[in-house]
Amino acid sequence: MSSINSNGFGGETSYRPQSKVTFDLLKPLRQKIDSFEIQKSQTAHRIAKLIPAQCPFERTIKILGHVIINIPPLCKLNPLYDEFVFLRFRALCFLVDRCGEDISSYC
């Protein structure tokens, strides 16, 4: 008689590492940003204007046509970067879906 483990394959049970307990100081702020509901077009316009579409800190410094230094996008260092980008996306979707506005000026 063969034994079948939880993933449907016979044999010994698979090794599952124990998850580490981590403490995220920014979790309440992340949840607040993620749960923010956009209800007015004015709010959506403000969010779309305040949060840039691209990282404004990325630079390529050239002298006489030669690249001297390339500064990478520093926005990824922001621990709330993904939440802000998603908030901007939700604001733009609100303007298109609910208000029927053209958002090409924000792209």
C-alpha positions as CSV (number, residue, x, y, z in Angstrom):
1,M,0.0,0.0,0.0
2,S,1.5,3.3,-1.0
3,S,1.1,6.5,0.9
4,I,0.0,9.8,-0.8
5,N,1.0,13.1,0.8
6,S,-0.8,16.4,0.7
7,N,0.5,17.4,-2.7
8,G,-0.8,14.2,-4.4
9,F,2.5,12.5,-4.8
10,G,3.5,9.3,-3.2
11,G,6.5,9.1,-0.9
12,E,7.6,11.0,2.1
13,T,6.1,14.3,3.1
14,S,7.8,17.3,1.6
15,Y,10.0,19.6,3.7
16,R,8.3,22.9,4.6
17,P,10.4,25.5,6.2
18,Q,8.9,27.3,9.1
19,S,7.9,30.8,8.3
20,K,9.7,33.5,10.1
21,V,7.7,36.0,12.1
22,T,8.5,39.5,10.9
23,F,7.4,42.7,12.3
24,D,6.5,45.4,9.8
25,L,6.4,48.9,11.2
26,L,4.8,50.3,8.1
27,K,2.0,47.8,7.9
28,P,-0.7,50.1,9.3
29,L,0.3,52.8,6.8
30,R,0.3,50.3,4.0
31,Q,-3.1,49.1,4.9
32,K,-4.4,52.7,5.2
33,I,-3.1,53.5,1.7
34,D,-4.5,50.3,0.2
35,S,-7.9,50.8,1.7
36,F,-8.2,54.4,0.7
37,E,-11.4,54.8,-1.4
38,I,-11.5,57.5,-4.1
39,Q,-15.0,59.0,-4.2
40,K,-14.5,62.4,-5.9
41,S,-12.9,63.3,-9.1
42,Q,-11.0,66.2,-7.4
43,T,-9.3,63.7,-5.1
44,A,-8.4,61.5,-8.1
45,H,-7.0,64.4,-10.0
46,R,-4.9,65.5,-7.0
47,I,-3.5,61.9,-6.5
48,A,-2.7,61.6,-10.2
49,K,-0.8,65.0,-10.1
50,L,1.1,64.3,-6.9
51,I,2.3,60.8,-7.6
52,P,4.6,60.8,-10.7
53,A,4.2,58.2,-13.5
54,Q,8.0,57.7,-13.6
55,C,10.7,58.0,-11.0
56,P,11.9,61.6,-11.2
57,F,15.3,60.8,-9.7
58,E,16.7,58.6,-12.4
59,R,19.4,60.4,-14.3
60,T,22.1,59.8,-16.9
61,I,24.9,62.3,-16.8
62,K,26.7,62.8,-20.0
63,I,29.7,65.0,-20.9
64,L,30.6,65.5,-24.6
65,G,28.3,62.6,-25.5
66,H,29.9,60.1,-23.2
67,V,28.0,58.6,-20.3
68,I,29.8,59.5,-17.1
69,I,27.4,58.2,-14.5
70,N,24.0,56.6,-14.5
71,I,21.9,57.2,-11.3
72,P,19.4,54.4,-10.9
73,P,15.8,55.1,-10.0
74,L,15.8,55.8,-6.3
75,C,12.0,55.5,-5.9
76,K,12.4,51.7,-5.3
77,L,14.1,52.6,-2.1
78,N,10.9,54.0,-0.8
79,P,9.2,51.3,1.3
80,L,5.7,52.5,0.3
81,Y,6.5,52.8,-3.5
82,D,4.3,50.0,-4.6
83,E,1.3,51.3,-2.5
84,F,1.6,54.8,-4.0
85,V,1.9,53.5,-7.5
86,F,-1.2,51.4,-7.0
87,L,-3.1,54.3,-5.5
88,R,-2.2,56.4,-8.6
89,F,-3.4,53.6,-10.8
90,R,-6.7,53.4,-8.9
91,A,-7.1,57.1,-9.2
92,L,-6.6,57.0,-13.0
93,C,-9.0,54.1,-13.3
94,F,-11.6,56.0,-11.3
95,L,-11.3,59.0,-13.7
96,V,-11.7,56.8,-16.7
97,D,-14.4,54.3,-15.5
98,R,-16.6,56.5,-13.2
99,C,-16.0,60.0,-14.6
100,G,-15.4,59.2,-18.3
101,E,-12.4,61.6,-18.5
102,D,-9.4,61.5,-20.7
103,I,-6.2,60.7,-18.7
104,S,-3.7,61.1,-21.5
105,S,-2.3,64.3,-19.8
106,Y,-1.2,62.1,-16.8
107,C,0.7,59.6,-18.8
